Amino acid sequence: MFNKREENRGFTLIELLVVIAIIAILAAILFPVFAKAREKARQTACASNLKQIVTAWQMYAQDYDETACPAYYYVGGNWSDEYAWDFHIVDGVAGEGFLAPYTKSGAINKCPSFVVSSDATSNREFTGYAYNASYIGGDPYNDGVTYPTTPASLAKIQNPSETILFAESAIWSSYGGTGKFWGNNYLRAPKDLFFVSWDTGKVHFRHNGMANVAYADGHVKAVSSKYHYDAEHQLGALSEYDDAYDLN
């Protein structure tokens, strides 16, 4: 015959502490796994965005005599009005860019893992991806000798499957006294003046140390190889020199 007192006995303090310790250990093990799985899902969504962007870029080129979409240009003497592949800003108001008729949604220009302060984007609604301005999109503010100032023709891209077209990107800035990520829309090769002197146009390896990259032949893949890498802010280049970006 059992003792009624023993039947109704609850957990002792030691037993409760053991259970809590076990739950804490399991949480410490599983939470990083869940975080990585969530980031992997975001990486997949990001790759889908880039695939749509590069497809839109190809459609644009077909409509414009096999010539790449311009990276950007300014109108006016004070750089107030900017027109670019993914947006335009006129009188401080943002709107759609050159590829908008082919994408139908500006939201695909935003990586789900990239968070940027609204005061650091120059009123750009969507940010997160950058276009190869050094060699493909053309840069009206480069020297015109080392790097072209006008968009490249598709015929000049000799190895499309190895030439970077778009990549995840960001700028780390301490402007205003507070460090923050700025949106970056123009990708620069390592020897480009903007990369070297202005410290801009870098790739952001934001997905567990990887970055999604779109190539000129249309394929997208995650890349982990880093050069000129700033580990603190996960920014770097896709090659030591310009060979991942140039047309050769």
N, C-alpha and C positions, 0 to 999 in steps of 0.2 A: 504494500500500500504506500502511495507517494505522499510526500509532505506538501500540503497546500501552500505553505510559505515558499518552498522551493519552486513550485510551479509558476508563481507570479513574480519571481525574482527578475529584475531588470538588469541592464548592463552596468557593470562597475565602471568607475572612472578610468581605470587602466584600460579596460576593454574599449571604451569610447575613444580614448586617445590613440589606441592602436588602429582602430577603424579610420579615424581622421587622418592618421599618418599614411595609411595605405592609399586613401583617396588622394591625398596630396602628392604622393609619389606617382600614382597613375596619371594625375593631371599634368605633372611636370613632364612625363614621358609623352603623353598624347597631344597636348596642346601644340608643341612645335610641329608635330606630324600634321595636325589639322591646318595649321597656318601655312605649311608648305603646300598642302593639297589645295587650299583656297587660292594661293598665289599661282599654282599651276593652272587652275581653272581660269584665272585672270589672264595668264600668259596665252592660253588658247584663244580667248576672246580677242586679245590684242593682235594675235597673228591673223585672225579672221579680218580684223579692221585693215591691217596692212595689205592683205590679199585684195581686198576691195579697192584700196587706194591705188595699188600698182595696176590693177585692171583698168581703173579709170584713167590712169596716166597713159596706158597703151591705147585706149580709145581716143584720147585727146590727140596723141601723136598721129594716129591714122587720119584724123580729120584735118590735121595741119601739115600735110605733105611730109610725113615721116620726121617731124621735128618735135623735140621734147618740149614739154610745158615749161614756160619760164619759172624760175624760182621766185623772183620778185622784182619790182622796180618801184621807184618813188615818182610822184608827180608834184611839182611845186618846189620852190627853192628852200623851204624849211623842213623838208622830209615829213610833212604833216600827213600827206595822203599816200598810203602804201597799198600796193596791189601784189598779191602773192598767190601761190598755188592753192592754199587752203583758206585764205581769208582776204578781206580788204578792209582798210580803215580810212574813212573819209570824214573829215571834220570831227574826229574822235569817236565816230560810230562804226562798229564792226559789222561786216557782212560777209557774204560768201566769196570764195576764191575761184581761180580758173578751172579747177576740177569739179566744182559743185554740180554743173549740169550732168556729169557722168556718175556722180556718187549718190545724188538725191538726198543725202543726209550728212550734215556737218558733224553729227555725233560720232561717226567712225574715225574722225581725226583725234579723238580723245582716248588715250590708253586708260583702262579701268584701274590701273595701279598707280597712276600719276596724279598727285595732288599738288596743286599750285595755288598760291594766294592770288586772289583777284586783283590785288594792287600791283602784282608783279607781271602782268601779262599784256600791258598796253591795250587793254580792252579786247583782247583776243578771246573769243568765246571758247574755242576748242584748241587744246595744245597737247603736245606729247610726242609728235612725230616730226622728223626733219628730212628734208629733201636734199640730195647731193647737189649743192649749189656750186661747189668748186669746179666740177667738170661737166655736169649734165644740164642742170637748170640755168647755168650762166649767172654771173654776178657783175652787175653794172659798176660796182665799186672796187673790183679787182683790177690788176694791172693790164689785162688783155693780152699779155705775152705768156706768162707762166700758166695763167688760168683764163679760160674764155669768158668774155663778158656777155655773150649771147648763148641761148640754148643750143645744145648739140643736136645734130641730125642722128637718127638711129643708125645710119650706115657707119658712123664713126665709132660706135660702140663695138669693139672687136670681140670681146668676150662677155656677152650679156649675162651668162650664168655666174660670172665671177665679179661683176661690177655692181657695187652698192648703189641702190637707187633711193631707198628710204630706210630709216632706222629710228629706233626710239632715242629720244634726245632730251636734254635739259641743260640749263645754265645754273650754276650755283653762284649766288651773289650775296654780298654783305651790304649792298646798297641800303642806305637808311639806318645802318647800324644793326640790322637784324638779318642773320643768315636765312636764306630761303631759296627754294627752287623757282626759277623763272621758266616760262615756256620758251622753247627754241624751235624754230621752223626750218632752219637752214643748216644742213650738215656740211662740215668743212673737212678737207683732207689734212693730214698732220702737218704738211709744209705750207699750208695756206696761211696768209698773214693773219686772218681772223682767228685761226686756231692757235697760232703761236703767240701773237701779241695781245689779242683781245680775250684769249682763253674762252672762246665760244665755239659752238658747232660740234660739240662732243657727243658721243654715244652714251646713253644712260643704261647701265646694266642693272635694271631694276627688278627683274624677275629671278629672285634667288641667285643673283650673280650672273644672269644671262640677259641678253637683249634680242628682241625679234628684229630681223633684218629682211628687207625686200630687195630682190635683185632685178636687174633690167630685163631678164628673160621671163619675169613674172612669178618666180617661186619665192617662198618665204620660209625662213628657218630661224631657229634660236641659235645664237652664237655666244660662246663663252670666252673666246680668245681676246685678250685685252692688251693694249699697248698704250704707252704714255698714261698709265692708269692712276687715277686719284681714288684710292681705296675708301677714303672717308666718305666721299660723295658718290661713289660708284660711276664715275665719269671717265671716259677714255676714248681710244680710237680703235678701229678695226684692223689696222695694219701699222707697222712701225713707220713706213714711209707712205707714199700715195698709191701704192699698187692695188689696194682694194677699192679705190675710188676712181682711178683714172680710166681712160678709154682704151688702153692698150691690152 
